[in-house]
């Protein structure tokens, strides 16, 4: 997350609050760009009656136009009419101003109700705003009082007036209020003059803007205070714990209602709850926070992911690797991790008087394997890939389900190539990324190309060649992208790709990075056509990011309702009575021998067995009564399409195999 810039302030008569420009990305796992939607109607399609805003997303060219349109189509005309477009801060300057002003109005309301409170920072964020206060803990009842006071301020239609003051004058006013946080932020403001925004004549804030003209421009019925959380000043656990109030603000009531329903749907899809309800994974506190235990059903899905990943990589010319989880500490000294990444690494361990380190990344291991023998220019490109588990230190307060953990498996790969091979290799990575992500229905991407920062390694010529190669690969692919000038890593330019899930949320997954640094640090070479030693180009890339995090994204994308090919249990066989149990077990054995994941469930009345299967989101149910036993058949019921009909076992196997192969429903 980018460091806040242009800090701001506040006050009660003549007080002032500090609210820096917002971070570029919120700390949550996903950013949101979406359409609101009404509650799902009984009997409607599984597809939600909304899609994400596509203004910053690229549709995969491999998807036919009619298929892409169908994927976005509402289930009926009524739902089409009920959809409400939710703007973003980027798409609506008015919304951004509303949210920024709401942060000030909230701070003013808090100080009116709690005169001893001190305000620190309060930016606008993706879906609203927040403010951090140094004050006594707040309750839900307090939030209602604060919202009521905000409404009163909004109804007064107080003007927001910009004032420019000298640094000395700003400091004088702040010291008169005894506001230490504001003084600290004032010191970090480098621009002159210092600007202040007043709300009427009662309250003011050190602020760079922008704001609405008056508080009456805010629709008070489109504003809600959502929650209170603890937050350390400056994000440092050694500093004072503050009270952070989160709020959401929109242009009108319809947008707020759509957002609230979106939140409810996101809560229903929360991977932590579904992981427990569906028995997919857990975090066992006896073992330690941030360490994931994959349960049998979750492990089956992971197996499918890994197997598909490996097959695709082998088909595309990658060699698979397995490397150790620890290495001598000196390896991480050579790589630079100990110097630049130490705070994210675990303490070293003494092994027979030598220091060893749990790996935070896989890159140095792949370089060691490259160095095991001499390479010729004829050997390139060399592609290696590994599902490598790494360990990174995270504060316990930052751990979050599968999205923020301490041990995770990266789908890591490295390509060693010549300068004139960069473009083709990047294009190959983009094709592979599209193939892998497309399996799960991800068709819309947000793509950023980050270029050379001020501080970097490598000469101008290689940076220019690499950057042009990345641009050409994206253009050749036909993907739209944004250029983040100066946003690249110090060791090379990169492409970052965010996927868009069923709720329109964007998740950072794939990355492709050219590296001029590690080849230099490890002194890796090859022999060119003139028998001279040269330095190869190294490309880092990941498609899924990490298996744990991607699994969490999948759970929420599907709402735990995995498609047939990916479901941990594809079908439950349900006998009407125990008289059919032997036949059911015979059928189950036959299906398992063909590689299908099935389970026989009995001991309850049939309606209860069906409800249990529905609750566990099993795609298919095969009901077996006396007639089915006699005919050597099954009556198939789909979780989403209802009764499919009675068919011989062989026909069911054929149709099931076709559906799994095509990644479709039965």
Beta strands, then each sheet from edge to edge (+ up, - down):
strand 1: 16-18
strand 2: 30-32
strand 3: 35-36
strand 4: 58-59
strand 5: 84-85
strand 6: 118-119
strand 7: 124-125
strand 8: 128-134
strand 9: 160-165
strand 10: 194-199
strand 11: 203-206
strand 12: 223-232
strand 13: 241-249
strand 14: 281-283
strand 15: 292-294
strand 16: 319-320
strand 17: 326-328
strand 18: 349-351
strand 19: 354-358
strand 20: 382-391
strand 21: 407-417
strand 22: 444-450
strand 23: 482-484
strand 24: 494-500
strand 25: 505-515
strand 26: 526-527
strand 27: 533-534
strand 28: 537-546
strand 29: 571-575
strand 30: 598-601
strand 31: 620-624
strand 32: 633-638
strand 33: 642-648
sheet 1: 1+ 11+ 10- 9+
sheet 2: 2+ 25- 24+ 22- 4+
sheet 3: 2+ 25- 28+ 21- 20+ 16+
sheet 4: 2+ 25- 24+ 22- 23-
sheet 5: 3+ 5-
sheet 6: 6+ 8- 7+
sheet 7: 6+ 8- 13+ 12-
sheet 8: 14+ 15-
sheet 9: 17+ 19- 18+
sheet 10: 26+ 27-
sheet 11: 30+ 29+ 31+ 32- 33+
end
